[in-house]
């Protein structure tokens, strides 16, 4: 029994590592921005994926999920997000949105913003 549990755990670890290392398909960040706006993703996630003011959608950029997890969430979401199935949002459009969100850079720390230094 202990060997079976160890084997299952090892297989899950290998599968999750392989899934995390899967590369995102090639996408265009310019088209991704257009698609992101077209499907109104910004209404819940903000214009650059920063999350909405009223808690309607989580922050999705920067610091994105690996592509397989991102695609799974878009296609079969948890909680209140509508599902964007392949007949409505193509795989290429999904890759383009992922490319767009990948261009979002992290904001500087408050201590690094000159206008916020009161000396």
C-alpha positions, 0 to 999 in steps of 0.5 A: 500500500505504501509503495502504491501511494509513493508511486502515485505521488511520484507520477503526480509530481512528474505530470505537474512538472511536465505541465508547468514546463509546457510552452505557450503557443506563439501569440501576438501581443497586439492581437491579444490586446484587441481580443482582450478588449473585444471579449471585454476581459477588462471589465473584470480583470482591468485593462492590463490584468491588474484586477478590478476595483470592485473585486469582480475579477482577480489580478492576472498579470503580471505574474501569470499562471503557466499557459496550461493552467491559464487555458484551463481556467479560461475554458473551464473556469472556477467560480463566477467567470463565464466559460470561453469555449473553443467555438467562441474563443479560438486557441489562437486568440487565447494564445494572443491574450496570453502573449498580451498579458505577458507584456505587462510589467510589474509596477515599481515599488513605492520606495522607488517612485521619486514623486513619493519621496518626501524628504 
